[in-house]
Each structure stands twice: as structure tokens, then as C-alpha cells.
Amino acid sequence: MSRKICVVTGTRAEFGLLRWLMEAINNHPELTLQVVATGMHLSPEFGSTYREIEEAGFKIDAKVEMLLSSDTNTAITKSMGLCLIGFADAYERLAPDMLVVLGDRFEIFAATSAAMIAGIPIAHLHGGETTEGAFDEAIRHSITKMSHLHFVAADEYRRRVIQLGEHPDRVFNVGGMGIDAIKRIKLLNREELERSLDFSLGKKNLLITFHPVTLEGDASSVIQMRELLAALAELQDTTLIFTMPNADTGGRELGTLVQQFVEKNPRAKVFTSLGQLRYLSCLAQVDGVVGNSSSGLAEAPSFNIGTINIGDRQEGRLKASSVIDCLPSKHEILDAIRHMYSPRFQQMLQTVENPYGQGNACESIITHLTNTPLENILKKRFYDL
């Protein structure tokens, strides 16, 4: 009898990481893929990216609407409540044998909570990581404690999940999911990318993504974004490609600042959603990424480009030597960019190794999703070190 594996996705970036695993599940003779789209995927404001799921050839079995038209703390909390209700109904109808979730976002927390109450075994990807500047940290560790199988990206993260009381026999280091995507996808060349973006690259090119710093309040995120934009305004002969901030608390105001900046700068363009193909193709063509997105740490090193990691949103994650940490001030950001373009740093980039592995995560995950006995898996005993 085929085992029903339900994959939940709420954002464009997350789907990019999950896509190849979803394809592997879909093609496996002993597994049946179920897909639930929620969060930003269903929001026109964020590009209605559920269409990217369908364009990739997947059938969406359920859509759980949950985002309110506001990004205040109250609205996010209410959205989580709506998400919990929606997933209760979806699970009752789909009756999955196992749930697969990735990461640390608030919609994934709600989806996992509903599955725990429904008695559905949960497999969690990318647990054990730390992001000290965002409430994602607490969400991620909470999801770990609700989950039954753990697929982590590095040995350090495996040790941390075990430290949280999870049995070592259920914690597997499979490497970063983004590495699989890089190895499997045929990227656009420079000319094809420019045509797809309707935008010409320049002599120097940077990819910019800056998300809210959720543990420091809206004001701090806005101040940091203003400092970043002030630094970028000083650059000469540099083309800037922005992706919009996500739907975390305060994200809309940051997005407005980016749009205002782009309107005044013909060498800059902003995209609500690049999609996986264009995003990875951008990484292959730009000189570096700037901001506070996890992709600058997890995927960018595989392209031998630099990352300017601003502030402490990603504090605690493993970092390649291609990552330059800097404070969220105009002066510090400009110094970091100058250092990234220095001949010595550019030479070092050629030998960078990505700490998140070499790929093949999907094959390992599929093996465990197929062969792990589900009888009595819901009863966990805290593993003491």
C-alpha cells in the first residue's frame, strides 16, 4: 500500500528547496505525494507563487488561506490561528501518513502543531540551526520537538537536535536542500537571464535580499534597511537586483522603502518573486549577495561568490569563508562591499567550500520516508545526553 507523504510549503524560497524532494516522492512507486500550499504562496501581494508549484507539474491538494492584509504582531498571530484551523480541515480530508515540513516560519509552526494533534508523524528538514536575530529560532526548535524524523544540513546541527532530546537514530545529516537544487537545475546564461528579467546586467552586479529582524522591532528593521539603501546609493557602476522582503512582522514597510529606492535608481530593479530558476541563475551571474537571507550562507558559497551578511538575523548559522559579517550601518556595509571586491578576497573565493554539503539530500530522505516503520513512531522518549 502506497504511503501518503504530505508536503507543506508556504513561501517561494521554501518551495525552491523542497521541489526536488517533491519530485522524488511523486516518482517513487511506494509513495504518494500530497501538496498543501499556504502563506505567501496564496497572496497576490507576494506574487501568488502557488502558480510556480503548478507550473512545475505538481497538483496542489489543498490551499490553506491564512495571511491577513497586515504585518503587525497581532495580525501575524491571528494568521497563525487561521492557519491552524485550515490545516485541521486539510488533514482530516487528506489523511496523510506522514507530513514533511522545512524550516522555521510561523505558518509551518501552525501546520506542524495541527499535525501533532492529529497524530500525523512529522519529518522536519533543516532543524538544529540557529538564527539569533529572529523569532524563527524558537519556532524552529519547537518544530523539532514536535517532529519524529529529522533531516539536518550539517553535523553541528545534528548534534544540536540530539541535544534537544531527539534520539540519534532518527536524526540524519543529509546536507543542505539548496545544494540539490543547484546540481539538478539547468541555469540561464547571462543573455537568457537578462531577457527573462527584462533588465541588463552591468560591469558589477549585486543581488539584494533583506528581511525583517523580528526580535528587534519594526523600527530597528526600518533603520537597518535605510542604512543598507544609503550604502547601495553610494556604489558606482553597480547593478542592483532586489527581491522583496518576506511576510514577517514589518515586511511591508521594508518593501515600500525598496520600491522607493528602485524608482529613483535606473540601475536597480525589484522583483516580488524571481522563482528558483531565475534566482539561482542570478547567483551564477552576480558578484555577490547582500542582506540577511539564509541563501547567502547556504547557496551562494556554491557559486564561489561573496556574501555580505548584515546584522544578526543569521547569527549562529554555519558560514563559509565567503561570508563577510558586518554591522547594519552604511559605513560598515560599504567597507564590507569594498573588501568583497578586493583582489585578495576574489582570489580566495575560487577555493571556497560550502559547509552545507555536496548534494544528494533527496535520495537519503526518500530512503527514510519509504522505509521507516510508522508503528509507535508517535511515542517519543526524551534522549538524555
Helices and strands as residue ranges (DSSP letters): E 3-9, H 12-27, E 31-38, G 39-42, G 44-46, H 50-55, E 62-64, H 73-94, E 98-102, H 106-118, E 122-125, H 136-146, E 149-152, H 155-163, G 168-170, E 171-173, H 177-184, H 190-197, E 204-209, H 217-233, E 238-243, H 251-263, E 268-271, H 275-285, E 288-291, H 295-298, G 300-303, E 306-310, E 323-326, H 330-340, H 343-349, H 361-371
